[in-house]
Each structure stands twice: as structure tokens, then as C-alpha cells.
Amino acid sequence: SGIDNLFVAGMMITSDHRAHMSTRNTVSCMGQGQATGTAAALCAAKNCGTRELAYGVLRDALVKDDVYFET
């Protein structure tokens, strides 16, 4: 693809206005956005690429920020 260090977050759906109102994806999109932003900030702070950021480092940062993980 030739693209490195790119994060993408969100949900792609197609629906009319009434159907969209019942999808309730605001909370999940907020969580994805927070995780994506945190990952980007960690990569910038550590001067590393997106593939070099360890999952544990990201998860620890999200836990520190009181992110709720469904168990």
C-alpha cells in the first residue's frame, strides 16, 4: 500500500436517518477515537512507528486513563 504510520478509527455503515438512530455507535466510536489518539500520542512521544508500539504499552495507558474494557 505504501502508507505507513496511519491510524483510522470509526465505523462505516450505510443507513437512512431512522435506521441510523438505532445503531447506537456513539460510545464505541468514542472509545475507538480515544484509543487511536492515545496510540498516536504514544508513538509521537516514543518516536516510534505504529507497528513498533507494543499493545501492552497502549493498554496500560488506556487503563491509566480509566478506559472501560468489557470483560
Helices and strands as residue ranges (DSSP letters): H 17-20, H 26-46, G 50-52, H 55-64
